[in-house]
């Protein structure tokens, strides 16, 4: 008796590519997008999200912990979307996954927009404001010492 031949995968016109984003003809009839939930401060998921906001991350370069994949999975449960790809590192025996925040995903984009509208200050701006306030305080103290004010 012969074995049944193994089916070979054939591409079909009905198969959609992974990056397929269907546009609805009537977007106003769609339900509103629920924004991804921000993790609590001082958690591993929060640290991972802060690192991913700066750019793509992989376990070899991630310095805030040794379980980046677990933190990313927690963020996915919260509605965040990521672009993932396998990369090779010089001192790693196998491939490792690199994660990047998918800013085009509706829930991720909604969360980022809500944070910006709420008055979120980026770390770069925070450093500039802190330096400016320290400079203003130093100038005020020297002004008092010199009797200028």
Secondary structure, DSSP 8 states (H G I E B T S, - for coil): ------------TT---TT-----TTGGGS----------TTSHHHHHHHHHHHS-EETTT--S-S-HHHHHHHHHHTT--EEEEEE--TT-SS-EEEEEE-TTSHHHHHHHHHHHHTT---HHHHHHHHHHHHHHHHHHHHHHHHT--
